[in-house]
Amino acid sequence: MQVEVELELPDYVFDFYAQAARQAGLPVRQVMADALFKLAGELSLEALSKTGNGITRV
């Protein structure tokens, strides 16, 4: 299952991802989705490391 999300971006942001997508031979939406997924993972790891015990506090 997938959810479709609509974003409003400045032209230069879209152009950045479009160029990266062309170089990688991938669709722009895939490059943007991969970037968001990677960022979410990095932020999660950072949050876990700040708790000191691997348990996130809500």
N, C-alpha and C positions, 0 to 999 in steps of 0.2 A: 504494500500500500504506500502511496506517495501523496504528499500534500503539496499543492501548488501555492506559492507565495509571490505576491507582486511587490516589487521594490521600486522606489524612485531614487535614482542615482544621478549625480552630476555626470555630464558627458565624459569628463576625463577619467572618472572611475570605471565607467563601462569600457572606454577605450583601452584602459590598462588591462582589464580582464580579457577583452577581445584579442588584444595582441598576444597575451600569454596563451590563449586558447588556440590561436592560429599556429603559434610555434610548437605547441604540443599536439596539434592535430585533433583537438577535442572541441566539443560544443562549448560555447561560453557558459551556458547554464551549468555544465558539469564542472568546469573550472571554478566557478563561483561557489557551487555546492561543496566541492572538495575543500576550498579555502575556509568556508564557514565551519565545516566539520572539524578540520584541523585546529582552528582557533578554539572551538568548544572543548576539544580534548586538552589543549594546552592550559586553558583557563581552569578546567576541572582539576588537572594535576597540580596547578598552582594553589588552588583552594585547599586541596587535600594536604599539601605540604605545609600550609600555614596552620593547620590544626595540630600538627605535631604527632598525631596518632592515627592518621588515615581515616578518621571519622569526621564527616562534615557536620557542622552544627547549623541548625535551622533557626 
